[in-house]
Each structure stands twice: as structure tokens, then as C-alpha cells.
Amino acid sequence: MKVEQSKLNEYLKKIHGSVCPLCGNNHWNISDQVFQAVEFDYKGILIGGTSFPMVPLTCDNCGNTYFINALKSGLIDPPDPENPSVTKSENEK
């Protein structure tokens, strides 16, 4: 899943451009691709387990990476409670 460029631009304006704690650089790159962090289990991937949609924010110099929760940050729309495979905005179209 990809994040709309307009939402990424809005988010980048909201956050404060701090320096990277590892190298002191102040240039960051945010991905438009959403990744999924899944619940850990020693037995393997849990089918139906908890997962979080994450967007990486990466230092252009050293690669230090933060993962931003795509739902909490508003980068993606939440699912429609009545139809979880569709977002609320998709349902409104």
C-alpha cells in the first residue's frame, strides 16, 4: 500500500525537523510505502495476529530509521468497522 504524496507532505510539515541522534544530520527521507510490523511468536508468523502499519522515516546520511505508525499519524485512513477490508474514505466514494 502506498501513501498519498499530499498526506506525506502534510505530515512532514507537522513534525519538527530534528537532527539524527546517531550522526547529527538533519536530512530525512520518508517512504510512501506502508510496511507491516507483525506480532512476534517463537513458533513463526501468527495468522490473524496483531499488526501495525508503519512508514519508515530514514536519515539520508547514516540510515538510522524510525517507524511511524501510519494510522496514528493519519497517513492512511482507518478501516471501516463494518467492512475491515475497505477504508472509511473508500466506502464513502
All heavy atoms as an XYZ file, in Angstrom:
722
protein
N       0.847     -1.169      0.000
C       0.000      0.000      0.000
C       0.896      1.238      0.000
O       1.913      1.272      0.665
C      -0.883     -0.030      1.251
C      -1.594      1.263      1.537
S      -2.554      1.229      3.062
C      -4.152      0.924      2.383
N       0.472      2.236     -0.763
C       1.227      3.486     -0.825
C       0.441      4.611     -0.168
O      -0.772      4.609     -0.151
C       1.537      3.852     -2.267
C       2.577      2.945     -2.886
C       3.204      3.604     -4.064
C       4.322      2.695     -4.549
N       5.465      3.431     -4.963
N       1.185      5.567      0.362
C       0.603      6.751      0.996
C       0.543      7.858     -0.057
O       1.491      8.038     -0.829
C       1.474      7.223      2.187
C       0.903      8.473      2.818
C       1.611      6.115      3.212
N      -0.552      8.603     -0.063
C      -0.679      9.731     -0.986
C       0.400     10.769     -0.680
O       0.659     11.079      0.487
C      -2.051     10.386     -0.832
C      -3.203      9.508     -1.210
C      -4.534     10.155     -0.862
O      -4.605     11.394     -0.697
O      -5.510      9.401     -0.745
N       1.000     11.309     -1.722
C       2.078     12.288     -1.546
C       1.612     13.514     -0.764
O       2.351     14.054      0.053
C       2.647     12.704     -2.907
C       3.919     13.514     -2.807
C       5.054     12.755     -2.139
O       5.318     11.603     -2.461
N       5.733     13.396     -1.199
N       0.370     13.934     -0.970
C      -0.141     15.106     -0.251
C      -0.183     14.854      1.258
O       0.109     15.746      2.051
C      -1.532     15.491     -0.760
O      -2.445     14.429     -0.571
N      -0.513     13.624      1.670
C      -0.536     13.291      3.096
C       0.877     13.269      3.670
O       1.100     13.697      4.803
C      -1.235     11.956      3.327
C      -2.732     12.042      3.139
C      -3.396     10.761      3.560
C      -4.901     10.904      3.455
N      -5.604      9.748      4.007
N       1.833     12.763      2.896
C       3.234     12.760      3.346
C       3.729     14.193      3.524
O       4.385     14.502      4.520
C       4.125     12.023      2.347
C       3.979     10.514      2.296
C       4.767      9.950      1.124
C       4.407      9.873      3.595
N       3.431     15.060      2.572
C       3.861     16.457      2.657
C       3.262     17.141      3.884
O       3.959     17.867      4.593
C       3.480     17.213      1.386
C       4.253     16.738      0.177
O       5.295     16.109      0.288
N       3.721     17.022     -0.998
N       1.976     16.904      4.153
C       1.316     17.483      5.329
C       1.967     16.978      6.616
O       2.207     17.746      7.540
C      -0.167     17.119      5.344
C      -1.012     17.876      4.345
C      -2.455     17.411      4.350
O      -2.970     17.037      5.427
O      -3.060     17.397      3.263
N       2.255     15.682      6.669
C       2.858     15.093      7.863
C       4.252     15.686      8.113
O       4.585     16.035      9.248
C       2.939     13.573      7.736
C       3.569     12.934      8.940
C       2.862     12.819     10.131
C       4.876     12.468      8.904
C       3.441     12.260     11.259
C       5.461     11.904     10.025
C       4.739     11.806     11.191
O       5.322     11.253     12.312
N       5.048     15.802      7.057
C       6.403     16.343      7.205
C       6.385     17.791      7.696
O       7.288     18.214      8.412
C       7.176     16.225      5.894
C       7.598     14.805      5.519
C       8.197     14.777      4.118
C       8.565     14.229      6.530
N       5.348     18.542      7.337
C       5.227     19.921      7.819
C       4.885     19.947      9.312
O       5.271     20.868     10.020
C       4.143     20.665      7.039
C       4.550     21.014      5.628
C       3.407     21.686      4.894
C       3.735     21.886      3.428
N       2.598     22.419      2.678
N       4.148     18.934      9.785
C       3.711     18.874     11.191
C       4.837     18.523     12.146
O       4.897     19.023     13.258
C       2.610     17.820     11.369
C       1.244     18.276     11.003
C       0.244     17.268     11.527
C      -0.619     16.745     10.430
N      -1.578     15.756     10.888
N       5.713     17.615     11.724
C       6.767     17.158     12.638
C       7.920     18.154     12.644
O       8.167     18.855     11.677
C       7.260     15.730     12.303
C       7.884     15.667     10.902
C       6.133     14.735     12.419
C       8.552     14.343     10.592
N       8.627     18.192     13.734
C       9.767     19.097     13.856
C      10.997     18.405     13.286
O      11.311     17.284     13.647
C      10.016     19.466     15.323
C       8.847     20.178     15.929
N       8.566     21.492     15.646
C       7.879     19.771     16.777
C       7.484     21.858     16.301
N       7.045     20.830     17.001
N      11.690     19.079     12.402
C      12.885     18.526     11.780
C      14.048     18.479     12.743
O      14.827     19.421     12.817
N      14.135     17.409     13.495
C      15.233     17.298     14.447
C      16.431     16.616     13.800
O      16.322     16.005     12.744
C      14.782     16.513     15.681
O      14.408     15.206     15.321
N      17.553     16.720     14.455
C      18.767     16.095     13.935
C      18.779     14.618     14.303
O      18.205     14.199     15.306
C      20.053     16.783     14.457
C      20.128     18.210     13.972
C      20.151     16.707     15.950
N      19.448     13.837     13.498
C      19.588     12.407     13.751
C      20.439     12.214     15.009
O      21.526     12.794     15.121
C      20.251     11.742     12.554
S      20.615      9.986     12.818
N      19.983     11.419     15.961
C      20.760     11.220     17.188
C      22.045     10.414     16.974
O      22.930     10.437     17.819
C      19.800     10.470     18.106
C      18.833      9.813     17.200
C      18.713     10.703     15.995
N      22.170      9.749     15.831
C      23.377      8.966     15.579
C      24.478      9.747     14.878
O      25.645      9.596     15.198
C      23.034      7.714     14.748
C      22.075      6.715     15.403
C      21.847      5.529     14.489
C      22.617      6.259     16.752
N      24.091     10.605     13.900
C      25.135     11.280     13.115
C      25.016     12.805     13.094
O      25.920     13.474     12.591
C      25.135     10.741     11.687
S      23.726     11.263     10.696
N      23.918     13.362     13.600
C      23.750     14.806     13.619
C      23.210     15.402     12.326
O      23.034     16.601     12.214
N      22.937     14.568     11.339
C      22.378     15.024     10.067
C      20.955     15.542     10.277
O      20.256     15.120     11.191
C      22.379     13.848      9.075
C      21.835     14.211      7.716
O      22.228     15.204      7.127
N      20.934     13.401      7.216
N      20.496     16.439      9.410
C      19.142     16.974      9.526
C      18.337     16.745      8.241
O      17.407     17.471      7.955
C      19.188     18.470      9.861
C      17.835     18.984     10.311
O      16.968     18.218     10.710
N      17.654     20.280     10.230
N      18.720     15.770      7.448
C      18.015     15.459      6.211
C      17.405     14.057      6.311
O      18.134     13.083      6.496
C      18.949     15.562      5.008
C      19.440     16.948      4.803
N      20.632     17.396      5.312
C      18.882     18.003      4.176
C      20.797     18.654      4.995
N      19.746     19.060      4.307
N      16.086     14.012      6.177
C      15.348     12.764      6.347
C      14.578     12.427      5.075
O      14.199     13.303      4.312
C      14.369     12.902      7.507
C      15.038     13.145      8.815
C      15.379     14.361      9.343
C      15.471     12.169      9.749
N      15.993     14.190     10.566
C      16.060     12.848     10.842
C      15.426     10.780      9.785
C      16.594     12.186     11.943
C      15.953     10.122     10.879
C      16.532     10.819     11.935
N      14.320     11.153      4.883
C      13.527     10.671      3.769
C      12.389      9.824      4.340
O      12.623      8.958      5.176
C      14.406      9.830      2.832
C      13.646      9.336      1.635
O      12.694      9.964      1.184
N      14.067      8.211      1.110
N      11.161     10.105      3.903
C      10.025      9.316      4.353
C       9.516      8.499      3.174
O       9.390      9.003      2.060
C       8.913     10.194      4.974
C       7.862      9.322      5.666
C       8.304     11.131      3.956
C       6.941     10.071      6.603
N       9.267      7.237      3.413
C       8.798      6.335      2.364
C       7.317      6.542      2.115
O       6.559      6.851      3.030
C       9.048      4.884      2.791
O       8.493      3.988      1.851
N       6.906      6.352      0.873
C       5.480      6.389      0.566
C       4.870      4.992      0.643
O       3.694      4.797      0.434
C       5.213      7.018     -0.805
C       5.749      6.189     -1.965
O       6.497      5.217     -1.737
O       5.415      6.519     -3.118
N       5.696      4.016      0.984
C       5.256      2.621      1.093
C       4.948      2.282      2.546
O       5.716      2.620      3.434
C       6.358      1.689      0.574
C       5.941      0.259      0.429
C       4.927      0.066     -0.671
O       5.019      0.645     -1.739
N       3.923     -0.737     -0.405
N       3.833      1.609      2.785
C       3.453      1.185      4.139
C       3.912     -0.251      4.343
O       3.661     -1.120      3.510
C       1.919      1.290      4.348
C       1.543      0.843      5.753
C       1.444      2.709      4.101
N       4.582     -0.483      5.460
C       5.038     -1.825      5.826
C       4.250     -2.295      7.034
O       3.626     -1.497      7.731
C       6.541     -1.818      6.131
C       7.354     -1.477      4.923
C       7.672     -0.154      4.634
C       7.780     -2.468      4.061
C       8.400      0.174      3.511
C       8.524     -2.142      2.929
C       8.827     -0.823      2.655
N       4.311     -3.572      7.299
C       3.537     -4.153      8.384
C       4.458     -4.769      9.421
O       5.250     -5.648      9.098
C       2.618     -5.215      7.790
C       1.611     -5.762      8.741
C       0.556     -6.566      7.987
O       0.150     -6.200      6.900
N       0.127     -7.644      8.568
N       4.364     -4.295     10.640
C       5.078     -4.902     11.760
C       4.108     -5.875     12.421
O       3.035     -5.481     12.861
C       5.523     -3.839     12.753
N       4.477     -7.144     12.441
C       3.572     -8.164     12.979
C       4.025     -8.633     14.354
O       5.190     -8.539     14.709
C       3.448     -9.376     12.026
C       2.844     -8.968     10.701
C       4.796    -10.040     11.808
N       3.076     -9.143     15.096
C       3.333     -9.668     16.437
C       4.327    -10.823     16.360
O       4.224    -11.700     15.508
C       2.010    -10.146     17.032
C       2.113    -10.673     18.432
C       0.760    -11.118     18.973
O      -0.270    -10.905     18.299
O       0.749    -11.679     20.063
N       5.295    -10.818     17.272
C       6.319    -11.864     17.301
C       5.833    -13.091     18.061
O       5.156    -12.979     19.089
C       7.595    -11.336     17.968
C       8.633    -12.398     18.145
C       9.415    -12.798     17.077
C       8.802    -13.018     19.371
C      10.367    -13.794     17.231
C       9.752    -14.003     19.540
C      10.531    -14.399     18.463
N       6.217    -14.243     17.557
C       5.983    -15.508     18.246
C       7.116    -16.444     17.868
O       7.509    -16.502     16.703
C       4.635    -16.107     17.834
C       4.252    -17.299     18.691
O       4.983    -18.324     18.646
O       3.241    -17.224     19.396
N       7.664    -17.160     18.834
C       8.766    -18.086     18.552
C       8.381    -19.166     17.557
O       9.224    -19.718     16.863
C       9.273    -18.732     19.843
C      10.152    -17.817     20.649
C       9.684    -17.209     21.800
C      11.454    -17.552     20.249
C      10.487    -16.360     22.541
C      12.263    -16.703     20.978
C      11.778    -16.111     22.123
O      12.573    -15.268     22.843
N       7.108    -19.474     17.439
C       6.639    -20.527     16.528
C       6.580    -20.049     15.078
O       6.475    -20.854     14.174
C       5.254    -21.003     16.952
C       5.246    -21.639     18.321
C       3.830    -21.971     18.732
C       3.789    -22.381     20.194
N       2.422    -22.472     20.683
N       6.600    -18.752     14.846
C       6.524    -18.215     13.483
C       5.485    -17.109     13.413
O       5.019    -16.601     14.423
N       5.110    -16.754     12.206
C       4.135    -15.686     11.997
C       2.767    -16.149     12.471
O       2.315    -17.244     12.156
C       4.075    -15.279     10.514
C       5.403    -14.648     10.105
C       2.927    -14.305     10.260
C       5.494    -14.305      8.635
N       2.122    -15.284     13.247
C       0.790    -15.584     13.749
C      -0.250    -15.149     12.723
O      -0.392    -13.956     12.445
C       0.522    -14.841     15.066
C       1.407    -15.204     16.247
C       1.126    -14.259     17.411
C       1.138    -16.635     16.671
N      -0.953    -16.094     12.159
C      -2.027    -15.767     11.224
C      -3.169    -15.157     12.034
O      -3.642    -15.734     13.000
C      -2.514    -17.021     10.461
C      -1.354    -17.706      9.736
C      -3.644    -16.664      9.507
C      -0.638    -16.850      8.726
N      -3.565    -13.958     11.656
C      -4.623    -13.275     12.381
C      -4.136    -12.546     13.625
O      -4.940    -12.017     14.383
N      -2.815    -12.489     13.836
C      -2.259    -11.798     15.000
C      -2.277    -10.290     14.794
O      -2.631     -9.778     13.739
N      -1.879     -9.581     15.816
C      -1.840     -8.128     15.778
C      -0.749     -7.647     14.825
O       0.333     -8.221     14.765
C      -1.544     -7.582     17.191
O      -2.522     -8.089     18.084
C      -1.573     -6.075     17.216
N      -1.048     -6.588     14.085
C      -0.044     -5.975     13.223
C      -0.241     -4.459     13.217
O      -1.307     -3.968     13.569
C      -0.125     -6.521     11.799
O      -1.330     -6.125     11.189
N       0.813     -3.755     12.858
C       0.784     -2.296     12.832
C       1.286     -1.810     11.480
O       2.354     -2.228     11.038
C       1.674     -1.717     13.939
C       1.226     -2.094     15.312
C       1.776     -3.190     15.956
C       0.244     -1.364     15.957
C       1.356     -3.553     17.228
C      -0.177     -1.714     17.229
C       0.372     -2.819     17.856
N       0.558     -0.893     10.826
C       1.037     -0.324      9.564
C       2.073      0.761      9.860
O       1.804      1.692     10.617
C      -0.225      0.269      8.932
C      -1.103      0.586     10.097
C      -0.783     -0.418     11.166
N       3.257      0.616      9.300
C       4.361      1.508      9.608
C       4.943      2.119      8.332
O       5.045      1.462      7.309
C       5.471      0.730     10.317
C       5.002     -0.112     11.500
S       4.264      0.842     12.792
C       5.702      1.333     13.667
N       5.370      3.389      8.446
C       6.051      4.085      7.363
C       7.443      4.453      7.866
O       7.575      5.095      8.911
C       5.275      5.360      6.947
C       6.034      6.149      5.906
C       3.892      4.989      6.433
N       8.508      4.026      7.156
C       9.860      4.342      7.611
C      10.266      5.791      7.320
O      10.012      6.318      6.244
C      10.760      3.393      6.829
C       9.902      2.635      5.900
C       8.503      3.097      6.044
N      10.891      6.415      8.318
C      11.496      7.743      8.221
C      12.988      7.507      8.423
O      13.412      7.076      9.492
C      10.926      8.661      9.300
C      11.443     10.080      9.365
C      11.041     10.865      8.127
C      10.922     10.763     10.621
N      13.800      7.769      7.385
C      15.200      7.355      7.382
C      16.147      8.541      7.217
O      15.924      9.411      6.373
C      15.446      6.359      6.224
O      14.514      5.288      6.342
C      16.846      5.796      6.259
N      17.212      8.543      8.019
C      18.265      9.548      7.897
C      18.992      9.327      6.564
O      19.430      8.208      6.265
C      19.256      9.423      9.059
S      20.702     10.494      8.903
N      19.108     10.398      5.767
C      19.779     10.298      4.460
C      21.272     10.026      4.578
O      21.889      9.557      3.631
C      19.577     11.582      3.654
C      18.205     11.664      3.022
O      17.530     10.632      2.881
O      17.800     12.795      2.675
N      21.861     10.315      5.732
C      23.300     10.153      5.890
C      23.683      8.763      6.405
O      24.448      8.061      5.764
C      23.848     11.229      6.826
C      25.352     11.170      6.941
O      26.056     11.199      5.941
N      25.855     11.105      8.157
N      23.154      8.364      7.556
C      23.613      7.119      8.184
C      22.614      5.963      8.101
O      22.956      4.834      8.424
C      23.993      7.358      9.639
S      22.580      7.630     10.737
N      21.371      6.250      7.713
C      20.384      5.185      7.593
C      19.583      4.910      8.851
O      18.739      4.012      8.868
N      19.826      5.655      9.926
C      19.023      5.488     11.134
C      17.552      5.607     10.736
O      17.171      6.508      9.993
C      19.392      6.562     12.159
C      18.616      6.433     13.443
O      18.179      5.352     13.824
N      18.433      7.555     14.122
N      16.723      4.688     11.215
C      15.335      4.632     10.767
C      14.364      4.613     11.929
O      14.541      3.861     12.885
C      15.103      3.380      9.885
O      16.027      3.416      8.796
C      13.693      3.334      9.346
N      13.335      5.446     11.821
C      12.204      5.438     12.742
C      11.016      4.873     11.982
O      10.876      5.101     10.778
C      11.843      6.865     13.184
C      12.858      7.524     14.066
C      13.795      8.398     13.551
C      12.857      7.276     15.433
C      14.725      9.006     14.365
C      13.794      7.886     16.266
C      14.715      8.756     15.717
O      15.626      9.358     16.536
N      10.159      4.165     12.686
C       8.936      3.676     12.071
C       7.766      4.467     12.627
O       7.530      4.477     13.832
C       8.764      2.176     12.309
C       9.736      1.361     11.519
C      10.882      0.866     12.098
C       9.511      1.129     10.172
C      11.793      0.132     11.362
C      10.416      0.396      9.424
C      11.571     -0.104     10.015
N       7.029      5.129     11.743
C       5.884      5.959     12.105
C       4.619      5.127     11.903
O       4.425      4.544     10.831
C       5.824      7.220     11.202
C       7.167      7.950     11.147
C       4.679      8.127     11.615
C       7.692      8.423     12.464
N       3.771      5.084     12.922
C       2.513      4.355     12.792
C       1.641      5.101     11.783
O       1.263      6.253     12.006
C       1.822      4.251     14.150
C       0.586      3.413     14.114
O      -0.305      3.629     13.296
N       0.509      2.444     15.002
N       1.333      4.451     10.668
C       0.610      5.097      9.570
C      -0.822      5.460      9.938
O      -1.364      6.433      9.417
C       0.631      4.204      8.333
N      -1.452      4.708     10.834
C      -2.815      5.032     11.263
C      -2.824      6.203     12.227
O      -3.559      7.171     12.046
C      -3.480      3.824     11.928
C      -4.030      2.764     10.988
C      -4.475      1.539     11.768
C      -5.172      3.316     10.162
N      -2.002      6.143     13.274
C      -1.960      7.201     14.292
C      -1.531      8.542     13.706
O      -1.988      9.591     14.143
C      -1.014      6.832     15.436
C      -1.473      5.678     16.258
C      -2.559      6.106     17.191
C      -2.935      4.970     18.123
N      -4.049      5.306     18.965
N      -0.657      8.519     12.707
C      -0.176      9.748     12.092
C      -1.152     10.301     11.058
O      -0.978     11.422     10.589
C       1.177      9.498     11.427
O       1.021      8.556     10.374
N      -2.161      9.522     10.685
C      -3.137      9.960      9.692
C      -2.665      9.792      8.254
O      -3.277     10.313      7.328
N      -1.556      9.069      8.061
C      -1.049      8.864      6.711
C      -1.932      7.923      5.894
O      -1.967      8.015      4.674
C       0.391      8.347      6.759
C       1.407      9.353      7.291
C       2.758      8.689      7.486
C       1.521     10.546      6.351
N      -2.615      7.011      6.575
C      -3.605      6.174      5.905
C      -4.909      6.261      6.685
O      -4.911      6.592      7.877
C      -3.156      4.694      5.765
C      -2.947      4.040      7.129
C      -1.916      4.586      4.891
C      -2.686      2.541      7.058
N      -5.994      5.993      6.007
C      -7.311      6.042      6.633
C      -7.577      4.750      7.394
O      -7.146      3.669      6.967
C      -8.400      6.236      5.584
C      -8.301      7.578      4.886
O      -7.923      8.555      5.561
O      -8.602      7.644      3.691
N      -8.307      4.831      8.509
C      -8.655      3.618      9.256
C      -9.644      2.774      8.461
O     -10.361      3.292      7.596
C      -9.285      4.149     10.539
C      -9.734      5.522     10.215
C      -8.838      6.035      9.133
N      -9.701      1.476      8.758
C     -10.667      0.625      8.062
C     -12.083      0.932      8.523
O     -12.300      1.415      9.631
C     -10.250     -0.793      8.455
C      -9.531     -0.627      9.746
C      -8.886      0.727      9.700
N     -13.021      0.647      7.670
C     -14.431      0.775      8.017
C     -14.772     -0.368      8.968
O     -14.540     -1.528      8.640
C     -15.280      0.689      6.753
C     -16.750      0.933      6.992
O     -17.237      0.646      8.112
O     -17.431      1.376      6.066
N     -15.296     -0.086     10.167
C     -15.592     -1.148     11.129
C     -16.572     -2.196     10.593
O     -16.528     -3.346     10.980
C     -16.190     -0.431     12.339
C     -16.080      1.014     12.079
C     -15.639      1.226     10.666
N     -17.431     -1.779      9.673
C     -18.405     -2.718      9.111
C     -17.819     -3.559      7.984
O     -18.341     -4.622      7.665
C     -19.643     -1.956      8.617
C     -20.405     -1.304      9.755
C     -21.593     -0.504      9.273
O     -22.072     -0.729      8.140
O     -22.052      0.364     10.044
N     -16.750     -3.079      7.367
C     -16.096     -3.804      6.277
C     -14.594     -3.562      6.385
O     -14.058     -2.687      5.714
C     -16.642     -3.326      4.927
C     -16.141     -4.156      3.771
O     -15.380     -5.102      3.943
N     -16.548     -3.783      2.570
N     -13.879     -4.321      7.240
C     -12.461     -4.052      7.550
C     -11.507     -4.091      6.357
O     -10.415     -3.575      6.446
C     -12.098     -5.137      8.558
C     -13.397     -5.608      9.109
C     -14.410     -5.411      8.025
N     -11.914     -4.668      5.236
C     -11.009     -4.714      4.082
C     -11.080     -3.429      3.252
O     -10.365     -3.279      2.276
C     -11.320     -5.926      3.207
O     -12.626     -5.818      2.677
N     -11.941     -2.488      3.665
C     -12.121     -1.225      2.947
C     -11.974     -0.080      3.943
O     -12.451     -0.163      5.063
C     -13.533     -1.180      2.299
C     -13.773      0.150      1.613
C     -13.730     -2.330      1.339
N     -11.304      1.009      3.518
C     -11.183      2.165      4.406
C     -12.479      2.963      4.404
O     -13.291      2.847      3.484
C     -10.027      3.091      3.975
O     -10.327      3.655      2.710
C      -8.708      2.356      3.946
N     -12.635      3.797      5.414
C     -13.837      4.633      5.502
C     -13.982      5.529      4.285
O     -15.051      5.695      3.745
C     -13.802      5.475      6.783
C     -14.039      4.694      8.030
C     -14.025      5.613      9.235
C     -14.257      4.823     10.506
N     -14.256      5.688     11.668
N     -12.868      6.125      3.826
C     -12.939      7.035      2.680
C     -13.287      6.292      1.397
O     -13.972      6.822      0.540
C     -11.655      7.828      2.525
O     -10.571      6.970      2.267
N     -12.816      5.053      1.234
C     -13.168      4.258      0.058
C     -14.654      3.921      0.066
O     -15.292      3.899     -0.970
C     -12.364      2.952      0.014
C     -10.918      3.130     -0.334
C     -10.129      1.832     -0.244
O     -10.456      0.974      0.602
O      -9.195      1.695     -1.034
N     -15.182      3.666      1.246
C     -16.586      3.317      1.379
C     -17.500      4.498      1.046
O     -18.629      4.319      0.621
C     -16.862      2.823      2.793
C     -17.681      1.551      2.820
O     -18.044      1.013      1.786
N     -17.944      1.067      4.005
N     -16.989      5.730      1.274
C     -17.780      6.923      1.035
C     -17.852      7.301     -0.423
O     -18.666      8.100     -0.824
C     -17.223      8.100      1.849
C     -17.377      7.899      3.339
C     -16.625      8.935      4.162
O     -15.929      9.792      3.565
O     -16.732      8.877      5.398
N     -17.003      6.723     -1.267
C     -16.972      7.061     -2.702
C     -18.140      6.462     -3.447
O     -18.742      5.527     -3.134
C     -15.658      6.580     -3.330
C     -14.478      7.351     -2.828
C     -13.202      6.823     -3.432
C     -12.015      7.583     -2.871
N     -10.760      7.094     -3.350
